Amino acid sequence: KDQTNLTLEGTNPALQTIRVRNTALKDTLLDAALPSTTGET
């Protein structure tokens, strides 16, 4: 079941977009919540 789910996610553009969006959102939240260690942007 796990392999099937991974395959469907990997071949589903909508799920890929959601995953990328969630990752970007998480990075943004972390950058906003944590002190700037890599420089101000």
DRENDO-1510 file (C-alpha; in Angstrom, 1 decimal, always signed):
<recs>
REC; n; res; u; v; w
REC; 1; LYS; +0.0; +0.0; +0.0 .
REC; 2; ASP; +2.8; +2.4; +0.9 .
REC; 3; GLN; +4.5; +1.9; -2.5 .
REC; 4; THR; +1.3; +2.4; -4.3 .
REC; 5; ASN; +0.6; +5.7; -2.4 .
REC; 6; LEU; +4.1; +6.9; -3.2 .
REC; 7; THR; +3.7; +6.1; -6.8 .
REC; 8; LEU; +0.4; +7.9; -7.1 .
REC; 9; GLU; +1.8; +11.0; -5.3 .
REC; 10; GLY; +4.9; +10.9; -7.5 .
REC; 11; THR; +2.8; +10.9; -10.7 .
REC; 12; ASN; +0.0; +13.2; -9.6 .
REC; 13; PRO; +0.8; +16.8; -10.6 .
REC; 14; ALA; -1.8; +18.2; -8.1 .
REC; 15; LEU; -0.3; +16.3; -5.2 .
REC; 16; GLN; +3.2; +17.4; -6.3 .
REC; 17; THR; +2.0; +21.0; -6.3 .
REC; 18; ILE; +0.5; +20.6; -2.9 .
REC; 19; ARG; +3.7; +19.0; -1.5 .
REC; 20; VAL; +5.9; +21.8; -3.0 .
REC; 21; ARG; +3.5; +24.5; -1.6 .
REC; 22; ASN; +3.5; +22.9; +1.8 .
REC; 23; THR; +7.3; +22.7; +1.8 .
REC; 24; ALA; +7.6; +26.4; +0.8 .
REC; 25; LEU; +5.1; +27.4; +3.4 .
REC; 26; LYS; +6.9; +25.5; +6.1 .
REC; 27; ASP; +10.2; +27.1; +5.1 .
REC; 28; THR; +8.6; +30.5; +5.2 .
REC; 29; LEU; +7.1; +29.9; +8.6 .
REC; 30; LEU; +10.4; +28.6; +10.0 .
REC; 31; ASP; +12.2; +31.6; +8.5 .
REC; 32; ALA; +9.7; +33.9; +10.2 .
REC; 33; ALA; +9.7; +32.1; +13.5 .
REC; 34; LEU; +13.5; +31.5; +13.9 .
REC; 35; PRO; +16.1; +34.2; +14.3 .
REC; 36; SER; +17.8; +35.1; +11.0 .
REC; 37; THR; +20.9; +32.9; +10.8 .
REC; 38; THR; +21.6; +33.0; +7.1 .
REC; 39; GLY; +21.2; +36.8; +6.7 .
REC; 40; GLU; +18.3; +39.1; +6.3 .
REC; 41; THR; +16.3; +38.8; +3.1 .
</recs>
